[in-house]
Amino acid sequence: MPSNQKISAKFIMKRALLCLLILFSLQLVSSLNLDMKSSFQPGETALGTIEANFLSQITPENIYFYSDRVSIPLVFDIARINDKYYFYVLLPVQEREYTMIIKEAHYFENNQENLRDIEKNFSVSGNITEFSVYPGFIITKNNFTLSLESKNQALDVTIKVQNQSIQVNLPIAKTKKVDLIVNSNNFTMDFVSVSSQNTKYDIPIAILSSNKSVYYSRNISENITDSEKFRFSQSELNISVNEDSEFLYDFYLVNVGNNDLENIKIVLSGDVKSIATITPSTFDLNQSESKKIELIINSADIGAFRGKITAETDSLSTSSEVIINSLSKDTEIPTPIETKEPCIVYNGIICKPSEQCSSAVRDSSEGACCLGKCESKTSYTTIIIGILILIAVGVGLFFLYKRQRATKSPSSNDIVKKHNQEFEKRVLGQEVRESLSRS
């Protein structure tokens, strides 16, 4: 074979391999991949990632959590770093099945454009996790804060990031904030390892360079605006009520930022302002907490009322659309499902099945929330079991005695005595009859 033909054949082979590699890489990029465990411990911080060729941004307003087709308010956040989305969810202690739904996701897959809901089912079950961590991802230039919360016991936790290794002692059922410093001359993607003896989290951290390149600006900064750290649990409130009757609607304001917020003001605007009020209208909100807000509606007219509800501080603001449909008195409206605040809002803890609360208990979204200490109820249970056993033994002995009395065989003396008594009765009966006949 001539040399030029050999070169041509090699060139064709290289081009063919290159085309195959390009096609393969495009297939990988265009496929949707939601990476998240299917089962978590109660109280755990759930971590996950989403990769796809998205044609529009995924925002927290796109994400909903359901259990038995009921919307559940959970503290979570999501951000895009280098074309991959990172998200976390602070899970409740209550055991149940959940569905995470990303509504109206717009992405390209298998050479076609898709606009549909993405669903991920997962469960919360088993023993309560040792501790949770907040937040579940970090984007920073140099310093950041981690909040660690132990659940049912005091713990020693190790935090490792870059060349640092820090030991932290967590008191039982308490939250501790740990301040950390990192640095990098260039954009760096790394992980923060947070571990106890039986639990470990690998928290993704994006360390930003002080030099804001175009790449950084396009792919990261647009996903870390302050408004995304401070938001309502629903991006739109669509409520139906009856005219001339008071209606209460609950929703939540969530602080997913790194700082406690003070003097938050809630205001209504538009048509809804004439038929609704808010309580509370001013409050503080700590990091990773949610606050229940009550919308009180009383409409004298039939019609659709539109407006906004806005939460604002000196430096932050966020809002949600509000649509209130006021219907006639005879229109049946389904009873709204009651929403409850998580136990952390009451500074309480969830006791184990083998424990009992030492003081008052409040109902929460996670179940019975203990406002005191969780104490072992082994001794109390033992006493109850002992009493029940004694009662059962006593009842058994009583019935055994009655049965023996009923089935006891007569002795020979009893038989002779009985015959003598019968003979005497017959003899006495004849004498009585004779004496009566003589008279």
C-alpha positions in Angstrom: 0.0 0.0 0.0 1.4 3.4 -0.9 2.4 5.6 2.0 -0.1 8.4 1.1 -2.9 5.8 1.3 -1.7 4.6 4.7 -1.6 8.3 5.9 -5.1 8.8 4.5 -6.4 5.6 6.2 -4.9 6.7 9.6 -6.4 10.1 9.2 -9.8 8.7 8.5 -9.6 6.4 11.5 -8.6 9.3 13.8 -11.4 11.4 12.5 -13.9 8.6 13.0 -12.7 8.0 16.6 -12.9 11.7 17.3 -16.5 11.8 16.0 -17.4 8.9 18.2 -15.9 10.5 21.2 -17.8 13.7 20.5 -21.1 11.9 20.1 -20.5 9.9 23.3 -19.7 13.1 25.2 -22.7 14.8 23.9 -24.9 11.9 24.9 -23.5 12.1 28.5 -24.0 15.8 28.7 -27.6 15.6 27.3 -28.7 12.9 29.7 -30.6 13.8 32.9 -29.0 12.5 36.2 -30.5 13.3 39.6 -28.1 11.8 42.2 -29.7 11.4 45.6 -30.1 8.5 48.0 -33.4 6.7 48.3 -33.4 6.3 52.0 -32.3 8.6 54.9 -32.3 8.6 58.6 -34.7 10.8 60.5 -33.2 14.3 61.1 -30.5 13.8 58.5 -29.3 16.4 56.0 -30.1 15.0 52.6 -27.5 15.9 49.9 -27.9 15.6 46.1 -26.9 16.8 42.7 -28.6 17.3 39.3 -26.9 17.2 35.9 -28.5 17.9 32.6 -28.4 20.2 29.6 -30.8 22.7 31.2 -32.3 25.3 28.9 -33.6 27.4 31.9 -32.5 27.8 35.4 -33.7 25.7 38.3 -34.7 27.9 41.2 -36.0 27.1 44.7 -39.4 28.2 43.5 -39.4 25.2 41.1 -38.9 22.6 43.9 -41.7 21.1 46.0 -41.9 18.3 48.5 -44.9 16.1 49.0 -46.0 13.3 51.3 -49.2 11.4 50.5 -49.8 14.1 47.9 -49.7 16.8 50.6 -47.2 19.7 50.1 -44.7 19.6 53.0 -42.7 22.8 53.9 -39.0 21.8 54.3 -35.9 23.9 54.7 -33.8 23.4 51.5 -31.6 25.2 49.0 -30.2 24.7 45.5 -27.4 26.4 43.5 -25.6 25.8 40.2 -21.8 25.4 40.2 -20.0 24.6 37.0 -23.2 23.4 35.2 -24.0 21.0 38.0 -26.8 21.8 40.5 -26.2 21.0 44.2 -29.0 20.9 46.7 -29.7 19.9 50.3 -32.8 19.3 52.4 -33.1 19.3 56.2 -35.2 16.3 56.9 -37.7 16.0 59.8 -37.5 13.3 62.5 -40.9 11.9 61.5 -40.7 8.7 59.5 -42.6 9.0 56.2 -42.3 8.6 52.4 -41.5 11.8 50.4 -41.5 12.9 46.8 -39.3 15.7 45.6 -40.7 17.4 42.4 -38.9 19.9 40.2 -41.7 21.5 38.4 -41.5 22.5 34.7 -37.9 21.6 34.2 -36.7 22.7 30.8 -33.8 20.7 29.5 -32.4 18.9 26.4 -32.2 15.1 26.3 -31.9 12.5 23.6 -31.8 15.1 20.9 -35.1 16.6 21.9 -36.3 19.5 24.1 -38.3 18.6 27.2 -40.5 20.6 29.5 -41.8 18.4 32.3 -41.7 17.7 36.1 -38.8 15.7 37.5 -39.7 13.4 40.4 -37.5 11.7 43.0 -39.0 9.4 45.7 -37.2 8.9 49.0 -38.0 7.7 52.5 -37.1 8.8 56.0 -37.0 5.8 58.4 -34.9 4.0 61.0 -32.9 5.3 63.9 -32.5 9.1 64.3 -29.3 10.4 62.9 -26.5 11.4 65.2 -26.3 15.0 63.9 -27.3 17.2 61.0 -25.3 19.9 59.2 -26.3 23.2 57.7 -25.9 24.3 55.0 -25.5 21.4 52.6 -23.3 23.2 50.2 -21.0 26.3 50.5 -20.0 29.1 48.1 -17.5 31.5 49.5 -14.4 33.5 48.9 -12.7 32.9 52.2 -14.8 32.4 55.4 -18.0 30.5 56.1 -20.1 29.1 59.0 -21.3 25.6 59.6 -24.2 24.9 62.0 -24.1 21.4 63.6 -27.0 20.0 65.6 -26.8 16.9 67.7 -30.0 14.9 68.0 -30.1 12.6 71.0 -26.6 12.5 72.5 -23.4 14.5 73.0 -20.9 14.0 70.2 -17.4 14.6 69.1 -17.4 15.8 65.5 -14.3 16.2 63.2 -14.3 18.9 60.5 -11.7 18.7 57.7 -11.2 21.2 54.9 -8.1 22.0 53.0 -5.3 21.5 55.5 -7.4 22.1 58.6 -8.8 19.6 61.0 -11.0 20.8 63.9 -12.6 18.8 66.7 -16.0 20.0 67.9 -17.9 18.8 70.9 -21.7 19.0 70.4 -23.9 19.0 73.5 -27.0 16.9 73.4 -29.9 18.3 71.3 -28.0 21.6 70.8 -26.8 23.6 67.8 -23.3 24.8 67.6 -21.9 27.2 64.9 -18.3 26.7 63.7 -16.5 29.5 61.8 -14.0 28.3 59.2 -11.5 30.1 56.8 -10.4 28.8 53.3 -8.4 30.5 50.6 -7.5 29.9 47.0 -5.8 31.9 44.2 -8.1 30.4 41.6 -11.6 29.0 41.6 -11.5 25.6 43.5 -14.1 22.9 44.0 -13.5 20.9 47.1 -15.4 19.1 49.9 -15.7 19.8 53.7 -15.7 16.5 55.6 -17.9 16.5 58.7 -17.9 13.3 60.6 -18.7 11.6 63.9 -18.2 8.0 64.8 -21.2 6.7 62.7 -22.2 9.6 60.5 -20.3 11.5 57.8 -21.2 14.3 55.4 -19.1 15.5 52.5 -20.3 19.0 51.9 -19.3 20.5 48.5 -17.6 23.9 48.7 -16.9 26.3 45.9 -14.0 28.6 46.8 -14.1 31.7 44.6 -11.1 33.6 43.5 -11.0 37.4 44.3 -10.5 37.9 40.5 -14.0 37.7 39.1 -13.5 36.1 35.7 -16.2 35.9 33.0 -16.5 32.2 33.7 -17.2 32.8 37.4 -19.7 35.6 36.7 -21.6 33.5 34.1 -21.8 30.2 36.0 -21.8 31.0 39.7 -22.6 34.5 40.8 -26.1 34.5 39.3 -27.0 31.5 41.6 -26.0 33.1 44.9 -28.0 36.3 45.1 -29.2 37.2 48.6 -32.8 37.0 47.7 -32.4 33.2 47.2 -31.4 32.8 50.8 -34.6 34.4 52.2 -37.9 33.2 50.7 -41.4 32.1 51.2 -42.2 28.4 51.2 -44.6 29.0 48.2 -43.8 31.2 45.2 -47.5 31.6 44.6 -50.5 31.5 46.9 -53.8 30.6 45.2 -56.6 30.5 47.8 -60.4 30.0 47.5 -62.7 31.4 50.2 -66.4 32.0 50.8 -67.7 35.5 50.9 -68.7 37.0 54.4 -66.7 34.4 56.3 -63.3 34.5 57.9 -60.6 32.2 56.5 -57.2 31.5 57.8 -54.3 30.3 55.6 -50.9 29.3 56.9 -47.6 29.4 55.0 -43.9 29.9 55.9 -41.0 32.2 55.5 -37.6 30.4 55.4 -34.1 31.7 56.2 -31.6 29.6 54.3 -28.9 32.1 54.6 -25.8 32.2 56.8 -27.0 34.9 59.2 -29.8 35.6 61.7 -32.3 38.1 60.4 -33.8 40.9 62.5 -36.9 43.1 62.2 -38.4 41.4 59.2 -41.5 43.1 58.0 -44.4 41.4 56.1 -46.6 43.6 53.9 -49.4 43.1 51.4 -50.0 45.0 48.2 -52.5 45.1 45.4 -56.2 44.1 45.7 -55.6 41.5 48.4 -54.7 44.3 50.8 -58.4 45.3 51.0 -59.6 41.8 52.2 -56.7 40.3 54.1 -54.3 41.0 56.9 -51.0 39.3 58.1 -49.9 38.1 61.5 -47.3 38.4 62.7 -46.3 41.4 60.6 -42.8 41.9 62.3 -40.5 39.3 63.7 -36.9 38.0 63.8 -35.8 34.8 62.0 -32.7 32.8 62.9 -30.4 30.9 60.5 -32.0 27.7 59.1 -35.3 28.4 60.8 -38.8 28.9 59.3 -41.6 31.1 60.6 -45.3 30.3 60.2 -47.3 33.3 58.9 -51.1 33.5 59.0 -53.0 35.2 56.3 -56.5 36.2 57.6 -59.0 36.7 54.8 -62.5 38.2 55.1 -64.1 39.2 51.9 -67.6 40.8 51.5 -67.6 40.6 47.7 -67.4 37.9 45.1 -64.5 38.0 42.7 -60.7 37.5 42.2 -58.3 39.6 44.2 -54.6 39.7 43.2 -51.5 41.2 44.8 -48.2 40.3 46.4 -46.9 39.4 49.9 -43.4 40.8 50.5 -40.9 40.1 53.3 -38.2 42.7 53.7 -35.3 43.7 56.0 -32.9 46.6 55.7 -30.9 44.7 53.0 -33.1 41.8 51.7 -36.5 41.4 50.3 -38.5 38.6 48.7 -42.1 38.3 47.5 -44.8 35.8 46.4 -47.8 36.3 44.2 -51.2 36.1 45.9 -54.5 35.2 44.2 -57.6 35.0 46.4 -60.9 33.8 44.8 -63.9 34.9 46.8 -66.8 32.6 46.0 -70.5 32.6 47.0 -71.6 31.3 50.4 -73.1 28.1 49.0 -69.9 27.0 47.2 -68.2 24.1 48.9 -64.5 24.6 49.5 -62.2 21.7 50.6 -60.9 22.1 54.1 -57.2 23.1 53.9 -54.7 20.7 55.3 -53.2 22.0 58.5 -49.5 22.9 58.4 -47.3 22.7 61.4 -44.0 24.1 62.3 -40.9 21.9 62.8 -39.8 21.1 66.4 -36.7 23.3 66.0 -39.0 26.4 66.0 -40.0 25.6 69.5 -36.4 24.9 70.6 -37.6 21.3 71.4 -36.4 17.8 70.7 -38.1 14.6 69.4 -37.9 11.8 72.0 -37.1 8.2 71.1 -39.9 5.6 71.5 -38.1 4.3 74.6 -38.1 7.8 76.2 -40.6 10.2 77.7 -40.7 14.0 77.9 -40.0 15.5 81.3 -42.3 18.5 80.7 -44.8 19.9 78.2 -45.2 18.5 74.6 -46.2 20.5 71.6 -47.5 19.2 68.3 -45.1 19.8 65.4 -44.6 18.8 61.8 -42.3 16.0 63.1 -44.7 14.7 65.8 -44.6 15.2 69.5 -42.1 18.0 70.3 -40.6 17.8 73.8 -39.9 21.2 75.4 -37.9 19.7 78.2 -35.6 16.7 78.4 -36.1 13.2 77.0 -35.8 10.7 79.9 -35.8 6.9 79.8 -39.1 5.4 80.7 -37.7 1.9 81.4 -38.4 2.0 85.1 -41.9 3.2 84.6 -42.6 0.6 82.0 -41.2 -2.1 84.3 -43.5 -1.1 87.1 -46.5 -1.2 84.8 -45.5 -4.6 83.4 -45.0 -6.0 86.9 -48.4 -4.9 88.0 -50.0 -6.4 84.9 -48.2 -9.7 85.6 -49.4 -9.8 89.2 -53.0 -9.1 88.2 -52.8 -11.8 85.5 -51.4 -14.3 88.0 -54.1 -13.4 90.6 -56.9 -13.8 88.1 -55.5 -17.2 87.0 -55.2 -18.5 90.6 -58.8 -17.4 91.3 -60.3 -19.3 88.3 -58.1 -22.3 89.1 -59.4 -22.4 92.7 -63.1 -22.1 91.5 -62.5 -24.9 89.0 -61.0 -27.2 91.5 -63.9 -26.6 94.0 -66.4 -27.4 91.2 -64.7 -30.7 90.2 -63.5 -31.9 93.6 -64.4 -35.7 94.3 -66.2 -36.5 97.6 -64.3 -38.6 100.3 -65.7 -41.9 101.8 -66.5 -40.0 105.1 -68.5 -37.5 103.1 -70.5 -40.3 101.5 -71.3 -42.1 104.8 -72.3 -38.8 106.4 -74.6 -38.0 103.5 -76.3 -41.4 103.7 -76.8 -41.0 107.5 -78.4 -37.6 107.1 -80.8 -39.0 104.5 -81.8 -41.9 106.7 -82.5 -39.7 109.7 -84.7 -37.4 107.5 -86.8 -40.4 106.4 -87.2 -41.7 110.0 -88.1 -38.3 111.3 -90.6 -37.9 108.5 -92.6 -41.1 109.4 -92.7 -40.2 113.2 -94.1 -36.8 112.3 -96.8 -38.2 110.2 -97.8 -40.7 112.9 -98.0 -38.1 115.7 -100.1 -35.9 113.5 -102.5 -38.8 112.7 -103.1 -39.5 116.4 -104.1 -36.0 117.1 
